[in-house]
Amino acid sequence: MAYFPMFVDMTERECLIVGCGNVAYRKVMVMLDFGAKVTVVAEDICEELGKLTIENRITFIKRRFERKDCDGMEMVIAATDDNALNHEIAEYCKAKGIMVNAVDQKADCSFIFPSYVKEKNLVAAFSSSGNSPVLTQYLKGKEQEILTPFLGELNEYMGQIREKVIAEYDTEAERKRVFKEILCAAIDNGRIPKL
């Protein structure tokens, strides 16, 4: 069965990542990109995560994982190279109702990471439900050709004028027409109109 696509506001939400390698680092960077409050638990730390600790962008706990580390977390990512430990973490989190991702262990995941492209607040994401990461990476490459920085800026502008358009036009049909006209004009001209 396919995973449900949902965009969630992760700003300041507590996220635990167990592990210290390249995969853990990539997951940390994704969570930071979306504003999560990240804690990493590992017996050692890679250079990249060490830099984030020095910059106070993450909290690092240097020791072996303990189940209590999951308590109070909204999301847990088991990113160790020990499949049995990842499974243990996933089982504990599922029993506690905590969203969990055990990397490369689809059956242990209550959520998975999509491949995504982000320009400001405009995000496009692809998921194969864990079946083919290579396919989602391919689609991400195609989407990067489409989702440009200009479209990210245009999305910001459309958000800025949204309340004004809603206040000035009575019907949903009128609002859609105005938004479509603004959008098409901006894309055709290659520039964002002034407020």
C-alpha positions in Angstrom: 0.0 0.0 0.0 1.2 3.5 -0.8 2.2 5.9 2.0 -0.1 8.9 2.5 1.3 12.1 1.2 1.2 14.8 3.8 3.1 18.1 4.4 3.7 18.8 8.0 5.0 21.9 9.8 8.1 20.7 11.5 9.1 24.0 13.0 10.5 23.5 16.5 9.1 19.9 16.6 11.3 17.5 18.6 13.1 15.0 16.3 15.5 12.3 17.4 18.1 10.8 15.1 20.0 7.7 16.3 23.3 7.2 14.4 26.3 9.2 13.4 27.2 8.3 9.8 26.4 9.8 6.4 22.8 8.6 6.4 22.2 10.2 9.8 23.8 13.4 8.6 21.6 13.5 5.5 18.5 13.0 7.7 19.6 15.7 10.1 20.1 18.2 7.2 16.5 17.4 5.9 15.0 18.0 9.3 17.0 21.2 9.8 15.9 22.4 6.4 12.3 22.2 7.6 12.9 23.8 11.0 12.9 20.8 13.3 14.6 20.8 16.7 17.1 17.9 16.3 18.8 15.7 18.9 21.3 13.1 17.8 22.3 10.1 20.0 25.4 8.1 19.0 28.5 6.8 20.6 30.6 8.7 18.1 30.1 11.7 15.8 31.1 12.3 12.2 32.9 15.5 11.3 29.8 17.0 9.6 27.6 16.4 12.6 30.3 17.7 14.9 30.3 21.0 13.0 26.5 21.3 13.5 27.0 20.7 17.2 29.6 23.4 17.5 27.2 25.8 15.6 24.4 24.9 18.1 22.2 23.7 15.3 21.7 20.3 16.9 21.9 18.7 20.4 24.4 15.8 20.5 24.3 13.1 23.2 27.4 11.0 23.1 26.5 7.5 24.3 24.6 4.3 23.2 20.9 4.7 22.5 18.5 4.2 25.4 14.8 3.8 24.9 14.0 6.8 27.1 15.7 8.9 24.4 12.5 8.5 22.3 10.2 9.8 25.1 8.8 13.3 24.2 9.9 13.1 20.6 7.4 13.6 17.8 9.6 11.8 15.2 12.4 9.3 15.5 14.9 8.3 12.8 16.9 5.1 13.4 19.9 5.6 11.2 22.5 3.2 12.6 24.4 0.5 10.7 22.9 -2.0 13.2 19.6 -3.4 11.7 18.6 -5.1 15.0 19.0 -1.8 16.9 17.0 0.1 14.2 14.3 -2.6 14.5 14.3 -2.3 18.3 13.9 1.5 18.0 11.1 1.2 15.5 9.2 -1.3 17.6 9.5 0.9 20.7 8.4 4.0 18.9 5.4 2.2 17.3 4.3 1.0 20.7 4.5 4.5 22.0 2.7 6.1 19.0 5.8 8.0 17.8 6.4 8.4 14.1 9.5 6.4 13.2 11.7 5.8 10.2 14.2 3.0 10.3 16.5 3.6 7.3 16.5 0.8 4.7 14.0 -1.2 6.7 10.7 -0.4 5.0 8.6 -2.8 7.2 9.8 -0.9 10.3 8.8 2.6 9.1 5.6 4.4 9.9 6.8 7.2 7.6 9.4 7.4 4.8 11.4 10.3 3.4 10.5 11.4 -0.1 12.9 12.8 -2.7 12.1 16.5 -2.8 12.9 19.8 -4.4 12.5 22.9 -2.3 12.5 26.6 -3.5 11.6 28.7 -0.5 8.2 27.4 0.6 7.4 25.7 -2.7 8.1 22.0 -2.3 7.6 19.1 -4.7 8.1 15.5 -3.4 8.2 12.0 -4.8 7.8 8.7 -3.1 7.9 5.2 -4.4 6.7 3.9 -1.0 10.2 2.6 -0.5 10.2 0.5 -3.7 12.6 2.4 -5.9 14.7 5.2 -4.4 16.5 5.3 -7.8 13.2 6.2 -9.6 12.4 9.0 -7.1 15.9 10.4 -7.5 15.4 10.4 -11.3 12.0 12.2 -10.8 13.7 14.7 -8.4 16.2 15.5 -11.2 13.4 16.2 -13.6 11.5 18.3 -11.1 14.6 20.4 -10.5 14.5 21.5 -14.1 10.9 22.7 -13.6 10.8 24.1 -10.0 13.2 27.0 -10.4 14.1 29.8 -7.9 11.8 32.1 -9.9 8.8 29.8 -9.0 9.8 29.9 -5.4 9.8 33.7 -5.5 6.5 33.7 -7.4 4.9 31.4 -4.7 6.0 33.8 -2.0 4.4 36.7 -3.9 1.2 34.8 -4.4 1.1 34.2 -0.6 1.6 37.9 0.0 -1.3 39.0 -2.1 -3.7 36.1 -1.1 -5.6 38.0 1.6 -5.9 41.1 -0.5 -7.4 39.1 -3.4 -9.8 37.3 -1.1 -11.0 40.6 0.4 -11.5 42.3 -3.0 -13.3 39.5 -4.9 -16.6 38.0 -3.7 -16.7 34.6 -5.3 -14.3 31.7 -5.5 -14.5 31.8 -9.3 -13.4 35.4 -9.4 -10.5 34.8 -7.1 -9.3 31.8 -9.2 -9.5 33.9 -12.3 -7.4 36.7 -10.7 -4.8 34.3 -9.3 -4.6 32.6 -12.7 -4.2 35.9 -14.6 -1.4 37.0 -12.2 0.3 33.6 -12.3 0.2 33.4 -16.1 1.4 37.0 -16.6 4.3 36.5 -14.2 5.4 33.2 -16.0 4.9 34.7 -19.5 6.9 37.9 -18.6 9.5 36.1 -16.5 9.1 38.5 -13.6 7.0 39.0 -10.5 4.6 41.9 -10.5 4.9 44.6 -7.8 2.5 44.7 -4.9 
